[in-house]
Amino acid sequence: MSAPRPLKRRSAVDLVLTELRRAIVHGDLRPGQEVVATQLAADMDVSHIPVREALRVLANEGLISLRSQRKALVAPIDIGNLRDTYRLRILVEGDLIERAAPLYTDDDLLRINELFGGIGSDDSEADLDVHGQFHRALVLPAASEWDLRVLQLLWVASERYLRLLFANFAPGDAQREHNQMLDAASRRDGPALREALTKHLNRGIEILQAARAEK
């Protein structure tokens, strides 16, 4: 019997990518702000190579727009982009969540309930993380590796809008909408769960449209 292999350390690209994605989602890098690879490399104390690789990944995720190998712009907050992202989530996540519901085990439902209990009404990093885990847990029993790859891209694109949504939801609204999803999941009712998810995402679009129109 062979000994366990040593765990691989995270690459410089992964570390830079994680930090830049966090900075964009949290607003430390503002929408429309220009970022320069050489300056980022100096700020993060790494070579320019992992920074350029990370910027390419972020461009594929729609979080930045490349202007050259050295410069990029942080993607603007755009209701059209959110609408497109949520439309695809409704199609992909909605299909998976409906197929997953009848497959939930008691342990699955226990985990979903635990995650629901951790979703609050603020925009803290911990709360957003639990929110993402809740949505992931709802699709997991029916999701293939490719399903999760596609959804991960959509979830990342959605994440930067969540802080705005939390800020504009009326008190308790987000909790009530997630509670409707939890109720359908607890009954293993796939169509009802898909309907609750669809209403939740469409409501998010409406809220941000109204918030942007007021500015």
N, C-alpha and C positions, 0 to 999 in steps of 0.2 A: 504494500500500500504506500503510495507516494505521499510525501509531506505536503501540506497546503502551500500553495504558491503565495508569495508576498503580494499584498495589495498594491495596485498601481497608484502612484501619486497623481493628483490632478495636474494636467498640463498647464503651461502658462497661458495658452489660448483659452482653456476652460475658465481659469481664474479671471482673466481679463474680461471675457464674455459675461460672466456672472456679475461682475462689478459694473460694467457698462450698462447691462440690461437693468440692473437695480437702479442705477442713477437715472435712467430714462423713465422707468416706471414710477419712481418716487418724485420725479420732477427736478432732481438736482441738475440734470441736463435738460434744459427747457425746450419745448417745441419750437422749431425753427432755428435753434442755436447751431452755429457752425462748430464742428469739432475737427481738430487737426491731429492726425496720427502721431506726428513727432511730439506735440505738446502732451498728448495723452500718455505717450510712452514715458516722457520725462516725469509727469505727475505720478505715474504708477510705478516708476522705477523698474521698467522692463524695456526690452528692445522693441523696435518698431514692428518687427515681424508678427508677434502674437496680436498686437493691436490691429494690424491690417487684416489678419485672418478673422478676428472677432468682428470687425466692422463689416466684413463680407457676410458673415452669418446674420448679423443684425439687419443688414439690407434685405436678406432673404426673408426675414421675419417681418419686414415692413416697418421696423422701428426707426430706421435711418434711410436717407437717400444719399448714395455715393456721388460725389462730384468729381473725384479723381482718386488715385491711389492714396493720396495724403489727406484729402479733405472730405467731409461729409456734413450733411445737415440732419439734425434730429427731426423726424417726421412730425408734422403738425397734428394737433388734435383735430380730427376731421370726422364729422358725423357720417359722411358718406362711407368712410372706411369702417366705422363702427357698424353701420347698417349692413355692409357687405360681410363683415366678419360674423355678425350675429345671424345673418341669413344662412351662412354655411354651417354655423353651429346648430341652428334649428334643424337643418337637414341631417347632418352627420350625428351630432350628439342626440338629437331627438330620436333618430332611428335606433341608435344603440341603447338609449335609456329605456325605450319601449321593449326591446328584446331582452334587456337585462333583468327587468322587474320580475318576471316569473322564475328567474334563476336564483334570486336572492336566497341565501341560506340564513339561518337564525344569526350566525356570526356576522354575515354581511350587514344585516339590519341593525345589529348591535353597534357595529362600527359606524354606520350611517347616522344612527341616533347620537352617538358620542360626538361625531364631527358637527352635527347640527347644533348641539349644545355649546360648541365653541365659537359659533358664528355670532358676532355681536353687531353693533351698529356704528362702529367707528372705522377709521381707515388705517389702523395700526398694521404693521407688517405681519404680526402673528395672526390677526383676524383675517387678513387677505390670504394668508397661507392656508388656514383652516377652510376658508371658503373654497379654495381651489381643490383641496383634498376631498371636500364634500362632493363636488361635482364629479371628480374622478371616481370616487367610490360608487357613485350611482351608475356609471357605465361599465365598470371594470369586469363584471361577470360575462359580458357579451363582447368585450372589445379584444380585437386581435392586436398584435404588435404594430401593424400598419395603421389600424384605427387610432391607436394611441399616439403615433407619430403625427398623424394629420391633426388630431385634436390638440396635441401639445402646441402646434404652430398657432392654432386658432386661440387657445387659451392665453398664450404669450401676447398675441395681438390684442386680446381683450383686456389684459391685466392693467395696462396704463390708464384705462378708462374707469376702473373700479373705484379709485379714490374719488373721482368726480361723482360717480353714482352714489357712493356712500354719503357724500356731502350733500346731495340733492334729494335723496329719498326722504319722505316724511317719516318722523319717528315711528318705528315699528313696522313700516311697510316691507322692508327687506326681510325681516324676520317672518312676517306673515306669508310672504311669497315662498320662502324656503320651507315654511311649515306645511304649505299645501303640497309641495314636492315630497316632503317627508311622509305626509299622510298617505299619499298615493303609493309611495314605495313600501310603506308598512303593510298595505293591503295587497302588495305585489300586482298592482293594477297598471300594466304597461301603458295603455292608451291614456289613462288619466295622468300618469306621470309625464308622458310626452306633452300633453296639453298644458300642464302646469309649468313645465320648462319653457314652452313656447311663449306663454303669457308673460313669464318672468323676463325673458330676453326682449320681447317686444316692448314691455313696460320700460326697460332700461333705455331703449332707443328713444321712446317718447319723453322720458325725463330729461335726457341730455339735450334733445332737440329744444325743449322748452327752456332749459337753463341757458343754452347758447343764444337763443332768440332774445332773451332778456338783456344780453350784454350789448 
